[in-house]
Amino acid sequence: MAAFVCSGLSVTYGGREALSDINFELPAGAFLAVVGENGSGKSTLIKALLGLIKPSSGSIRLGGGLKKRDIGYLPQQREARNDFPATVYEIVISGRLAHIGLRPFYDRRDHREAEKNLRLAGIWELRTRAFRELSGGQQQRTLLARALCASGGLLLLDEPATGLDAEAAESMYALLREINANEKATVIMVTHDLARVPSLASHILELSGGQKYFGESAGWPSPGAGSGANA
Ligand SMILES: Nc1ncnc2c1ncn2[C@@H]1O[C@H](COP(=O)(O)OP(=O)(O)OP(=O)(O)O)[C@@H](O)[C@H]1O
């Protein structure tokens, strides 16, 4: 079963093409790393998958009865968020907002999901702390737990280890592997960390405006060796 099917996807901004003719079918339960140089279209692809921008041509289909609201999204963090007055718990449970519909309060299931994902992300002990007091790694785990609360089995992560030191980045990757394997979540992660990609991801999509490679990570030519085109 496919989680995402992208067919002939192109996106333009003001007449300039940022993504051209992207085609891939990602199996449910896969861990996809989206790689490519700055400006190659990685964030544009994520926004298109989320439905935040409209393709100029082509289509994106979600499989397995999943809907856009089942996507948990961790946006790229460009700077530390030190002005956020909410607690860790409040931020994590806010991931449930897409699921509560017209109900004006969180119910027992929302609180259960928040607790489960706080524990999964290893931040249960931090739940009453103010988000702005946390380290970068703890803030990322909080935002990941919020994305998990929003997710019905699909996670989109835009550079989740950016700004973290080597140890915090490794522990974030280990957590993502665990979520992919144990929680049966399909993960799509934009990353510049090419050295970690082959051991982390099951599939790789390499972009350069167009599609340089899509396939299993075992078949991906290492960037040092010069990537042979394989669309
Ligand atoms: N809102 C926008 N309006 C106009 N052009 C845009 C917009 N967003 C992105 N672009 C352009 O589209 C191209 C792809 O950008 P995108 O942000 O998707 O690249 P990226 O691979 O995520 O880059 P990075 O690794 O630097 O984050 C770039 O040329 C960029 O300048």
The ligand as an SDF file (V2000), in Angstrom:
LIG
                    3D

 31 33  0  0  0  0  0  0  0  0999 V2000
    7.5300   31.7400   -1.4400 N   0  0  0  0  0  0  0  0  0  0  0  0
    8.3970   31.7160   -2.4610 C   0  0  0  0  0  0  0  0  0  0  0  0
    8.3310   32.6040   -3.4680 N   0  0  0  0  0  0  0  0  0  0  0  0
    9.1900   32.5820   -4.5160 C   0  0  0  0  0  0  0  0  0  0  0  0
   10.1790   31.6780   -4.6560 N   0  0  0  0  0  0  0  0  0  0  0  0
   10.3120   30.7540   -3.6830 C   0  0  0  0  0  0  0  0  0  0  0  0
    9.4320   30.7240   -2.5330 C   0  0  0  0  0  0  0  0  0  0  0  0
    9.7960   29.6910   -1.7470 N   0  0  0  0  0  0  0  0  0  0  0  0
   10.8650   29.1150   -2.3520 C   0  0  0  0  0  0  0  0  0  0  0  0
   11.1640   29.7410   -3.5130 N   0  0  0  0  0  0  0  0  0  0  0  0
   12.2240   29.3760   -4.4690 C   0  0  0  0  0  0  0  0  0  0  0  0
   12.0020   28.0270   -4.8660 O   0  0  0  0  0  0  0  0  0  0  0  0
   13.2300   27.3080   -4.9290 C   0  0  0  0  0  0  0  0  0  0  0  0
   13.1640   26.1010   -3.9850 C   0  0  0  0  0  0  0  0  0  0  0  0
   13.1150   26.5740   -2.6350 O   0  0  0  0  0  0  0  0  0  0  0  0
   12.9720   25.6030   -1.3870 P   0  0  0  0  0  0  0  0  0  0  0  0
   12.8330   26.4510   -0.1750 O   0  0  0  0  0  0  0  0  0  0  0  0
   11.9430   24.5980   -1.6720 O   0  0  0  0  0  0  0  0  0  0  0  0
   14.4150   24.8940   -1.4240 O   0  0  0  0  0  0  0  0  0  0  0  0
   15.0890   23.9510   -0.3230 P   0  0  0  0  0  0  0  0  0  0  0  0
   15.6750   22.7960   -1.0790 O   0  0  0  0  0  0  0  0  0  0  0  0
   14.1450   23.6430    0.7610 O   0  0  0  0  0  0  0  0  0  0  0  0
   16.2680   24.9060    0.1850 O   0  0  0  0  0  0  0  0  0  0  0  0
   17.0700   24.9210    1.6000 P   0  0  0  0  0  0  0  0  0  0  0  0
   17.9030   23.6660    1.6420 O   0  0  0  0  0  0  0  0  0  0  0  0
   17.9140   26.1490    1.4560 O   0  0  0  0  0  0  0  0  0  0  0  0
   16.0490   25.0190    2.7110 O   0  0  0  0  0  0  0  0  0  0  0  0
   14.3270   28.3010   -4.5880 C   0  0  0  0  0  0  0  0  0  0  0  0
   14.8570   28.8180   -5.7770 O   0  0  0  0  0  0  0  0  0  0  0  0
   13.5940   29.3800   -3.8130 C   0  0  0  0  0  0  0  0  0  0  0  0
   14.2210   30.6390   -3.9820 O   0  0  0  0  0  0  0  0  0  0  0  0
  1  2  1  0
  2  3  1  0
  2  7  2  0
  3  4  2  0
  4  5  1  0
  5  6  2  0
  6  7  1  0
  6 10  1  0
  7  8  1  0
  8  9  2  0
  9 10  1  0
 10 11  1  0
 11 12  1  0
 11 30  1  0
 12 13  1  0
 13 14  1  0
 13 28  1  0
 14 15  1  0
 15 16  1  0
 16 17  2  0
 16 18  1  0
 16 19  1  0
 19 20  1  0
 20 21  2  0
 20 22  1  0
 20 23  1  0
 23 24  1  0
 24 25  2  0
 24 26  1  0
 24 27  1  0
 28 29  1  0
 28 30  1  0
 30 31  1  0
M  END
$$$$
